């Protein structure tokens, strides 16, 4: 298994923000309800085998910001305390 760059993401198993890697074989471009998206498989750890982490694997979806619809009066922001949240959208 080969990996791409690392980052910090919330691990659903560890229940905290941890160092992760994106697995190359889990990357693809797809559509979600007609919206173009990037699908990535992520592993908790510092390498493709999960060393330095719990080894849990999960998928993330990245959608274009202009395609995300929020209720009136809400804004898109960054999760406080998350060093890798520039791509995460939340309702403030």
Secondary structure as the mmCIF struct_conf table of DSSP 4:
data_model
#
loop_
_struct_conf.conf_type_id
_struct_conf.id
_struct_conf.beg_label_comp_id
_struct_conf.beg_label_asym_id
_struct_conf.beg_label_seq_id
_struct_conf.end_label_comp_id
_struct_conf.end_label_asym_id
_struct_conf.end_label_seq_id
STRN STRN1 UNK A 3 UNK A 11
TURN_TY1_P TURN_TY1_P1 UNK A 12 UNK A 15
STRN STRN2 UNK A 16 UNK A 32
TURN_TY1_P TURN_TY1_P2 UNK A 33 UNK A 34
STRN STRN3 UNK A 35 UNK A 44
BEND BEND1 UNK A 45 UNK A 47
TURN_TY1_P TURN_TY1_P3 UNK A 48 UNK A 49
TURN_TY1_P TURN_TY1_P4 UNK A 51 UNK A 52
BEND BEND2 UNK A 53 UNK A 53
STRN STRN4 UNK A 57 UNK A 63
HELX_RH_3T_P HELX_RH_3T_P1 UNK A 65 UNK A 67
TURN_TY1_P TURN_TY1_P5 UNK A 72 UNK A 73
STRN STRN5 UNK A 76 UNK A 77
TURN_TY1_P TURN_TY1_P6 UNK A 80 UNK A 81
TURN_TY1_P TURN_TY1_P7 UNK A 83 UNK A 84
TURN_TY1_P TURN_TY1_P8 UNK A 86 UNK A 87
STRN STRN6 UNK A 90 UNK A 91
#
